């Protein structure tokens, strides 16, 4: 069961709407759903909220250490309250998933994500849960840093927000520790297909001044004079 929900991002208004803060967006949405207020706790180096759900204490955390020191916040809170890595869900932006989709996974490498890298180091393991929110890839490796520190386009932001809303529907399964059902719900909850364009309306037939339909010449019978 998940006892600690962590959203990754960078503090400060200049980073608020950037792709790298998608984890913050998810925890903010969870806090709204649970009617909780996150407040700064210097002891845990982050914005924190606590509540009781399904008979257990649950924590929400947004590290305020900047991304590359996220583990300092996660590790401090987890050690103090004896929360095991397997009871932690870290929500973060994911380049290899398209905007509008989310993927739940357990363990694995940090894949170059600086926030995950530091959490690995502080927990001493990569065996914790991650929710990967798709933000897309710029297509060129050299552009990745600029990409994640930039605001997404409006349609991408809407798609990301929709994926957050859909993934939150798995909350009860995450709390119960039924990760198979949570995974199935999150992975099969795809964004809706865009509606096909409406067919063009055919032009109305011409009407002459007498109110009669004008004959339309059949161009297929007109000879080419050139």
N, C-alpha and C positions, 0 to 999 in steps of 0.2 A: 504494500500500500504506500501511496505517496504522502509524506508528511511535510515536505518542504518543496514549495514551488518557487523556482528562481527564474527571473527574467534578466537577460543580459543586455547591456547597453552602456552608453557613456552619459555622465551627468552634464547638465548645463543646457541652456536654451538653444545654443548653436548646434547641438546634436539631436535635439528633441524629435525632429521629423525625419531623421536619416535612417537608411536601411539597417544599419548596425544596431539600431534601437528597437528592432521588431520584438525582442524579448520583453522589453519594458512595456510595449503596447499590449502584449498578451496578459501580463500580470496586472496592468491597469484595468483591462477588461474584466479579468477575474475578480479584482477588488470591487468593481462596480456591481458585478452580479451578486457578490456576497455582501454588498453594502458595508464594505470595510474601508478605512482610511489608512493609507500607508504613512508612516511618520519616521523621521530620521532617528536612528539609534547609533550613536557613535561607537558603542561597544561592539556592534556587529558591522560597522562600516557600511551601512546601507539603509534604505527605506524598508521598514518592516511593518507587517501586520500579523496578528495572531487571532485565531478563532477556533471553535470546536465544531467539527463536522463528523457525523456518523460516530459520535462518541470518542473521537480522538482529537488531539491538538494538532492543528495545521498551521504552517507558517507560509507567509508570502514574503519574498525578498527581492529587492532590486539593489544590487551592489552599487555604491557610489564611489568606487575606487578607480574608475576608468577601466575599460575593457580588459587590458592586459594584467590587471591585478584582481580580477573578479574572485579568484579562489581565496583571497584573504578574507573576504566577507563570508563566502559560502562555508569555508572550512571552520571559521570561528564559531558561527552559529550552530553548525552541525555537530561539532565536537562538544559544545557546551550542553546541548540538549540531547546528546547521544542519539542523533539521527544517523542511521547508516547510509552509505552511498546508494544502496538499492532502494532507499526510501526518498530519494531526491530526484526531482524532475527539473532539468535545466532547459529553458526555452530560449532559442537563439535564431538568428538569421542564417539562412542556408543558400549559398550561391548555386548549388547543383540541383535545386528544386525550383520549379517555375512559380512565379507569383500566383497565388490563388490555391496552392496546394500545401499541405503540411504532412510531415512524416514523423512517426514515433519510432524510436529505436533504443536498444539497450547496449551500452558499452561501445567499444570500438575506439579508434584513434581520434585525436582532436582535429585531424585533417587541416592543420594550419590555422585554425580559428584561435586567436589569441586568448579569448575568454575561456574556452574549453581547455587550452593548454595549461593555464594557471590553475584551473580547478583540478585537473589531473594531478598537478604537482602538489597541491595542498591536501587533497584527499588521499593521495598515494595510490590512486587507482582510476581507471576509466570506466569502472563498472557502476555507472549510474545511468538513469534514464534521460534521454534528450528528446525534445520536441523541436523539429527542424522546420522553421517557417520559411517557405520559399520566397526569395527576393530576386531570383534570376541571376544570370552571369553577364558581364559586359561583353564577353566574347574574346577578350584579350587579357591575358594574365597580368600584364603591366598596368591595367586600368582597374584592377580589383579594389585597391585601397581607396581610390577616388570614388569608385562606384558605391561601396558600402557606407562611405561618409557623406553621401549625397542623398537628397530627398528623392524618392521614387516619383515617377510620373503619376498623374491623378488616377489613371485607370489601374496602374499597378498598386497604388495605395488602397484603392477600393477593393481590389482582389485580395490583397494581404489581410485587410480588415475582415473580409468575408471568411477567409480561411481561419482566422482567429475565432470568429463567432461559431463556426462549425465545429472546430476542435474542442471548444468549451463544452459542447454537448456530451463529451466523453468524461466529464468531471466525476460523475458518480462512479464510473468504472475505475478511474485512476485512484480514487479514494478507497475503493474496496479492494484494490490490488488485482483486479481482473484485467490484466494488461492485454490479454488476447482480445477481449471484447473492445477495449479502448482502441487497440491497434486497428481492428476491423472497421470500427466506426469512423476513425479518423482517415484511414486510407481509402475507404470506399465513399467518403463524403467529398465528391468531386465538385468543382465549380460548375454551375449550369452552363450548358452549351449556348453560345450566342444564337439568337434567332436569325434565320436566313433572311436576306433582304426581300422585301415585298416585290412581287412582279410588277413591271412597268404597266401602267394603264394604257391600252391601245388608243390611238387617236380617234376622235369621233369623226364620222363621215361628214364631208362638206355638204352644206345645204345652199342651194341657189336662192336667189331673191324671190322665186315663186314658191319657196317652201318645199321644193322637190330635192331629192338626193341627187347630187352631181355624180356623173360617172367618173370613176377613177381609172386612168389609163393603165393598161397592163404593160409595164415596162419590159416584160420579157419578150414582147412581140415587136418592140421598137428596134429597127436595124441600126447598126453603128454606121454613121456616115463618114467616119474618119478613116 
